[in-house]
Amino acid sequence: MRSSRRTQVSRATEALPGSGRSERIREIDLLRGFALLGILLVNLPAMAGPHIGPEGELSVWWVDEAADWLVTVLVSAKFYLLFSFLFGYSFTLQRASAERAGVPFAPRHLRRLSCLFLLGLVHGVFLFSGDVLLVYAVLSLVLFAVRDIEPRTAVRAAACLVIGVAVCLLVWGLSTVAYAEPMNPRDRTAAIQEIAAAYQGDFGSVVRANLGSLHDSLGWSVLYGADMLAAFLVGLAAGKRELLTDTGRHRARMVRIVVRALPVGLAGSVFMAICRNGPLDARWYDVGSAVGVLTAPALTAAYVCGLLLLLRSRPGGRAAGALAGAGRLALTHYLTQSVVMALVFTGYGLAWYGRHGTAVLLVGCFALYAAQLAYGGWLLRHVRYGPAEWLLRAATLARRP
């Protein structure tokens, strides 16, 4: 087992702590760069809040409803799976790097997840309560505990986790549909106005709102953490199989995945949008989420394979460099997105919470993402790591990179 893993190490090309190599697995960076856009498309509307009219009423135009629908169908619940998959895959490369350097992996991994936890804590309390770094840090302990699991067993365990999460959501959702009354529009508007006032307030008000949101979402974080863990395990299995080190040999398989998985994933996402965004009312939210959890992996897999196929073509190759650069700075970009959003939508800066509808926000998403692609390309011509990547690497190595 140990010798076979060292053979695997020699073929891996990821530049990781302790590695003397300058190359990286380009596909991982490409996918990370792509996932950043999806995460931004979900996080920005969440952080900006629903559009509140001048009289304090909820204001939703048809174009905003259409934008919400498209985000739910094409983006929601897909890209955190992609990031989680890549996290699990990278775990195998970090372990390989430690073996190559001849140092124990456990202390490195503990320092790395401790740094992630602290970054996530600061991020979640002061910037965005929807932070995932805290969850990733905790789940990293589970990933370490099962690090020697066989790939086939890991995939089976992941399937069981996904089914378990979907069943929990379905049971809860059906009970809500059967026994709960639809929320009074006035109560909903009053609740949103209260949240808006908190985020438009001073520094302390914003922090208290984030802390309250973190507390209220703890149960859901545990449930969806199981879904993330499933993606970790699939990524771990893929890393053990080195599926991203030479994607050209899997071209025919990737085409089949796109053809078969895309319709399944889209069908489930459309149903999820019907439940979350209408015409069904809000009581159906978790029923739609249950179906979304089951089918999101199919659409995520179709995105991954489709993107890798596209970027191997001549037109797609032009975008590959920009995406790969963004992927190398994924943590810095992720945190920067939250800084920008906090300065625009909370009392830290412009306090525009609730000022704009989804359509306008999506335009802002693409503008911010384009700026990050351009800035990331410029930055990587001058330095090897972004600020957050440098800090995480320093913590992992316990020395200056």
C-alpha positions in Angstrom: 0.0 0.0 0.0 2.8 2.4 1.0 4.8 1.8 -2.2 1.8 2.1 -4.4 1.0 5.5 -2.8 4.5 6.7 -3.4 4.2 5.7 -7.1 1.0 7.8 -7.1 2.9 10.7 -5.5 5.6 10.6 -8.2 2.9 11.1 -10.8 1.1 13.9 -9.0 2.1 17.4 -10.0 0.3 19.6 -7.5 2.6 22.3 -5.9 1.8 21.7 -2.2 3.6 22.3 1.1 6.9 20.5 1.0 6.9 19.9 -2.7 9.8 21.0 -4.8 7.7 21.0 -7.9 6.5 24.2 -9.6 3.8 22.5 -11.7 0.3 22.0 -10.5 -2.6 19.9 -11.6 -4.2 22.4 -14.0 -7.6 20.8 -13.9 -8.0 21.4 -10.2 -7.2 25.1 -10.6 -9.6 25.4 -13.6 -12.4 23.8 -11.6 -11.7 25.9 -8.6 -11.7 29.1 -10.7 -15.0 28.0 -12.2 -16.5 27.2 -8.8 -15.7 30.7 -7.6 -18.3 32.1 -9.9 -21.0 29.8 -8.8 -20.3 30.5 -5.1 -20.4 34.2 -5.8 -23.7 33.9 -7.7 -25.3 32.2 -4.6 -23.6 34.2 -1.9 -24.1 37.7 -3.2 -27.9 37.7 -3.4 -28.0 36.1 0.1 -25.7 38.8 1.5 -27.5 41.6 -0.3 -31.0 40.5 0.9 -34.4 40.7 -0.8 -35.3 43.9 -2.6 -37.2 46.3 -0.2 -39.1 49.1 -1.8 -39.1 52.8 -0.7 -42.2 52.2 1.6 -40.6 49.2 3.3 -42.5 46.7 1.3 -40.9 43.7 -0.6 -40.5 44.6 -4.2 -40.0 41.8 -6.7 -40.1 42.4 -10.4 -40.6 39.7 -13.0 -37.1 40.0 -14.1 -35.8 39.4 -10.6 -38.1 36.4 -10.2 -36.7 35.0 -13.5 -33.2 35.6 -12.3 -33.9 33.9 -8.9 -35.3 30.9 -10.8 -32.3 30.6 -13.1 -29.9 30.8 -10.1 -31.8 28.0 -8.3 -31.9 25.8 -11.4 -28.3 26.3 -12.6 -26.3 27.2 -9.6 -27.8 26.5 -6.1 -26.5 23.4 -4.3 -24.1 22.6 -7.1 -21.0 24.6 -6.6 -20.4 23.9 -2.9 -20.3 20.3 -4.0 -17.7 21.0 -6.5 -15.5 22.9 -4.0 -16.0 20.0 -1.5 -15.0 17.5 -4.1 -11.9 19.4 -4.9 -11.1 19.7 -1.2 -11.3 15.9 -0.8 -9.1 15.4 -3.9 -6.5 17.9 -2.7 -6.3 16.0 0.6 -4.7 13.1 -1.2 -2.2 15.5 -2.7 -1.4 17.1 0.6 -0.8 13.7 2.1 1.4 12.8 -0.8 3.4 15.9 -0.3 4.1 15.1 3.3 5.3 11.6 2.4 7.5 13.0 -0.3 9.0 15.5 2.2 9.5 12.7 4.8 7.5 14.4 7.5 4.4 13.2 9.5 1.2 14.2 7.8 -1.0 14.5 11.0 0.7 17.6 12.4 0.6 19.3 9.0 -3.0 18.5 8.6 -3.9 19.7 12.1 -2.2 23.0 11.5 -3.9 23.4 8.2 -7.4 22.8 9.5 -6.7 24.9 12.5 -5.9 27.8 10.2 -9.0 27.2 8.1 -11.1 27.1 11.3 -9.7 30.5 12.5 -10.2 32.0 9.0 -13.7 30.7 8.9 -14.5 32.0 12.4 -13.3 35.5 11.5 -15.1 35.3 8.1 -18.4 34.0 9.6 -18.5 36.5 12.5 -17.4 39.7 10.8 -18.2 39.2 7.1 -20.6 36.5 6.0 -22.5 34.1 8.2 -22.8 31.6 5.3 -19.1 30.7 5.7 -18.1 27.1 4.8 -14.5 27.2 6.1 -15.6 26.3 9.6 -17.5 23.3 8.3 -14.6 22.3 6.1 -12.2 22.5 9.1 -14.4 20.2 11.2 -15.0 17.8 8.4 -11.3 17.6 7.8 -11.0 15.6 11.0 -13.4 13.1 9.6 -11.5 13.0 6.3 -8.3 12.3 8.2 -9.9 9.5 10.2 -11.0 7.7 7.0 -7.9 8.5 5.0 -7.1 4.9 4.2 -10.7 4.0 3.0 -10.9 2.1 -0.3 -12.2 4.3 -3.2 -15.2 2.0 -3.8 -16.1 2.1 -0.1 -15.8 5.9 0.0 -18.2 6.3 -3.0 -20.7 3.9 -1.4 -20.5 5.8 1.9 -21.0 9.1 0.0 -24.1 7.7 -1.6 -25.5 6.7 1.8 -24.9 10.2 3.2 -26.6 11.9 0.2 -29.6 9.6 0.5 -29.7 10.2 4.3 -29.7 14.0 3.9 -32.4 13.8 1.2 -34.6 11.6 3.4 -34.3 14.0 6.4 -35.2 17.0 4.2 -38.1 15.1 2.6 -39.5 14.0 5.9 -39.2 17.5 7.4 -40.5 19.1 4.2 -43.6 16.9 3.9 -44.4 17.5 7.6 -44.2 21.2 6.9 -46.5 20.9 3.9 -49.0 18.8 5.9 -49.1 20.8 9.2 -47.7 24.3 8.8 -49.7 27.3 7.7 -48.3 29.5 4.9 -46.4 32.4 6.4 -48.3 35.6 6.6 -46.8 38.1 4.0 -46.8 40.8 6.6 -44.9 38.7 9.1 -42.4 37.8 6.4 -41.9 41.5 5.4 -41.5 42.5 9.0 -38.9 39.8 9.6 -36.9 40.9 6.5 -37.1 44.6 7.5 -35.7 43.7 10.9 -32.8 41.8 9.3 -32.2 44.7 6.9 -32.1 47.2 9.8 -29.5 45.0 11.6 -27.2 44.8 8.6 -27.6 48.5 7.8 -26.6 49.4 11.3 -23.2 50.0 12.9 -20.3 47.5 13.3 -21.8 45.9 16.5 -25.2 45.5 14.8 -23.7 43.6 11.8 -21.6 41.3 14.1 -24.7 40.5 16.2 -26.7 39.7 13.1 -24.0 37.4 11.8 -23.7 35.7 15.2 -27.5 35.2 15.3 -27.5 33.8 11.8 -24.7 31.4 12.7 -26.6 30.2 15.7 -29.9 29.8 13.9 -28.3 27.9 11.0 -26.3 25.4 13.2 -28.7 22.5 12.7 -28.8 23.0 8.9 -25.0 23.3 8.8 -24.8 19.8 10.4 -27.3 18.4 7.9 -25.7 19.9 4.8 -22.3 19.2 6.3 -23.1 15.5 5.7 -23.7 16.4 2.1 -20.4 18.1 1.9 -18.7 15.1 3.6 -20.2 13.0 0.8 -18.4 15.2 -1.8 -15.2 15.0 0.3 -15.3 11.3 0.1 -15.9 11.2 -3.7 -13.0 13.6 -4.1 -10.9 11.4 -1.9 -11.7 8.4 -4.0 -11.0 10.4 -7.2 -7.7 11.5 -5.8 -6.7 7.9 -5.0 -7.6 7.0 -8.6 -5.7 10.1 -10.0 -8.7 10.9 -12.1 -7.6 14.5 -12.8 -4.0 13.9 -13.6 -4.7 13.0 -17.2 -8.3 13.8 -18.1 -7.6 13.2 -21.8 -7.7 9.5 -21.3 -11.3 9.8 -19.9 -12.7 11.8 -22.7 -15.2 9.2 -23.9 -16.4 8.6 -20.3 -16.8 12.4 -19.7 -18.9 12.7 -22.8 -21.2 9.9 -21.6 -21.5 11.6 -18.1 -22.5 14.9 -19.7 -25.1 13.2 -21.9 -26.6 11.1 -19.1 -26.2 13.3 -16.1 -27.3 16.7 -17.5 -31.0 15.8 -18.1 -31.2 14.2 -14.6 -29.6 17.1 -12.9 -31.6 19.7 -14.7 -34.9 17.9 -14.1 -34.2 17.8 -10.3 -33.1 21.4 -10.3 -36.3 22.6 -12.1 -38.4 20.8 -9.5 -36.3 22.4 -6.7 -36.9 25.8 -8.3 -40.7 25.2 -8.5 -40.7 24.4 -4.7 -38.3 27.2 -3.7 -39.2 30.0 -6.1 -42.8 29.2 -7.1 -45.4 28.5 -8.1 -45.5 26.3 -5.0 -45.4 28.2 -1.7 -42.5 28.4 0.8 -43.8 25.3 2.7 -42.4 23.2 -0.2 -38.9 24.6 0.2 -37.4 21.5 1.9 -39.2 19.0 -0.4 -37.6 20.7 -3.3 -34.3 20.7 -1.4 -34.5 17.0 -0.9 -34.8 16.4 -4.6 -32.1 18.9 -5.3 -29.7 17.1 -2.9 -30.3 13.8 -4.8 -29.9 15.3 -8.3 -27.3 18.1 -7.7 -24.3 15.6 -7.9 -25.5 14.7 -11.4 -25.5 18.3 -12.6 -22.3 19.1 -10.9 -20.6 16.1 -12.6 -22.0 17.3 -15.9 -20.6 20.7 -15.3 -17.2 19.3 -14.4 -16.9 17.0 -17.4 -18.4 19.6 -19.8 -16.0 22.3 -18.7 -13.0 20.1 -18.9 -14.0 19.0 -22.4 -14.6 22.6 -23.5 -11.3 23.8 -22.1 -9.4 21.2 -24.1 -10.8 22.7 -27.3 -9.2 25.6 -29.1 -11.8 28.3 -28.1 -12.0 27.1 -24.6 -8.3 27.1 -24.2 -8.3 30.9 -24.3 -10.3 31.0 -21.0 -8.3 28.3 -19.3 -5.4 30.5 -18.2 -7.7 33.0 -16.5 -9.7 30.3 -14.8 -6.6 28.5 -13.6 -5.2 31.7 -12.2 -8.4 32.3 -10.3 -8.2 28.8 -9.0 -4.7 29.3 -7.6 -6.0 32.2 -5.6 -9.3 30.6 -4.7 -9.2 31.2 -1.0 -8.1 34.8 -1.4 -10.8 35.4 -4.0 -13.4 33.8 -1.8 -12.6 36.0 1.2 -12.2 39.1 -1.0 -15.7 38.5 -2.4 -17.1 38.7 1.2 -15.1 41.8 2.0 -16.4 43.6 -1.1 -20.0 42.4 -0.4 -19.8 43.5 3.3 -18.5 47.0 2.3 -21.4 47.4 -0.2 -24.3 45.9 1.6 -23.7 46.3 5.3 -23.2 49.1 7.7 -19.4 48.7 7.2 -19.8 50.7 4.1 -22.6 51.7 1.8 -25.3 49.7 3.7 -27.2 48.8 0.5 -28.8 45.8 2.1 -32.2 45.2 0.4 -31.6 48.0 -2.1 -31.4 46.0 -5.3 -33.2 43.1 -7.0 -31.5 39.8 -8.1 -31.1 40.9 -11.8 -29.0 43.9 -10.8 -27.0 41.8 -8.3 -26.2 39.2 -11.0 -24.7 41.9 -13.1 -22.6 42.9 -10.1 -21.5 39.3 -9.7 -20.1 39.0 -13.2 -18.4 42.4 -12.9 -16.7 41.4 -9.6 -15.7 38.0 -11.0 -14.2 39.6 -14.1 -12.3 42.0 -11.9 -11.0 39.1 -9.9 -9.9 37.2 -13.0 -8.0 40.3 -14.2 -6.5 41.1 -10.9 -5.5 37.5 -10.2 -3.7 37.3 -13.5 -1.8 40.4 -12.7 -1.0 39.3 -9.2 0.4 35.9 -10.2 2.9 37.6 -12.5 4.5 39.1 -9.4 4.0 36.6 -6.6 3.6 32.8 -6.2 0.7 32.9 -3.7 -2.2 35.1 -2.8 -2.3 36.5 0.8 -4.7 33.8 2.1 -2.8 31.0 0.3 0.5 32.3 1.8 -1.0 32.3 5.3 -2.5 28.8 4.9 0.7 27.4 3.5 2.8 29.0 6.3 0.5 27.5 8.9 0.7 24.1 7.2 4.5 24.1 7.0 5.0 25.9 10.3 7.5 28.1 8.7 7.6 30.9 6.1 6.9 29.5 2.6 
